[in-house]
Amino acid sequence: MNAPYIYASSIEQLPSQEGGYWVVSFPDIPGCLGVGDSAAEAEADAQTALAACLDAFKAIDRAPPVPSEQSA
């Protein structure tokens, strides 16, 4: 990768019946998730997950997904 990509993410807390965990997802990279007991833990886990997903694309000689454009 020549320039770093910035991927949009979303964060939500699951209902208490589903554990109450926080989940961060990246819409441009389905299946790439971060999970934690707090929003901060989920965000940290998401950064690790994103790096692993991007490394996996590199390992199989695939270009990473291009981030969708976000409106300002």
C-alpha positions in Angstrom: 0.0 0.0 0.0 1.4 3.3 -1.0 -0.9 5.5 1.0 -2.8 4.5 4.1 -6.5 4.1 3.8 -9.0 5.4 6.3 -11.9 3.1 6.7 -15.3 4.1 8.1 -16.4 2.2 11.2 -19.5 2.0 13.3 -19.8 1.1 16.9 -22.8 -0.3 18.8 -23.5 -1.9 22.1 -25.4 -5.2 22.0 -28.5 -5.5 24.2 -27.8 -7.0 27.6 -29.7 -10.2 26.6 -26.9 -10.6 24.0 -24.1 -10.0 26.4 -24.0 -6.2 26.3 -20.7 -6.2 24.5 -19.5 -3.3 22.3 -18.9 -4.1 18.6 -17.0 -2.1 16.0 -17.5 -3.0 12.4 -16.0 -1.8 9.1 -18.7 -1.6 6.4 -16.1 -1.8 3.6 -14.6 -5.0 5.0 -17.4 -7.4 6.0 -16.5 -9.7 8.8 -13.8 -7.4 10.2 -15.0 -6.8 13.8 -13.6 -5.6 17.1 -15.4 -6.6 20.3 -15.0 -5.5 23.9 -16.6 -5.0 27.3 -16.3 -1.2 26.8 -16.3 1.1 23.7 -12.6 1.7 24.3 -11.8 -2.1 24.3 -13.8 -2.6 21.2 -12.1 0.2 19.4 -8.6 -1.1 20.3 -9.6 -4.6 19.3 -11.0 -3.2 16.0 -7.6 -1.6 15.2 -6.0 -5.0 15.7 -8.6 -6.7 13.6 -8.3 -4.2 10.8 -4.6 -4.6 10.7 -5.0 -8.4 10.5 -7.6 -8.2 7.7 -5.4 -5.9 5.7 -2.4 -8.2 6.2 -4.6 -11.1 5.0 -5.3 -9.3 1.8 -1.6 -8.7 1.3 -0.8 -12.3 2.1 -3.0 -13.5 -0.8 -1.9 -10.8 -3.2 -5.2 -9.0 -3.2 -5.6 -5.3 -3.0 -7.5 -4.1 0.1 -11.0 -2.8 -0.5 -11.0 0.9 -1.4 -12.9 2.8 1.3 -16.2 4.0 0.3 -16.5 7.8 0.0 -17.9 9.5 3.1 -19.8 12.7 2.9 -18.3 15.6 4.8 
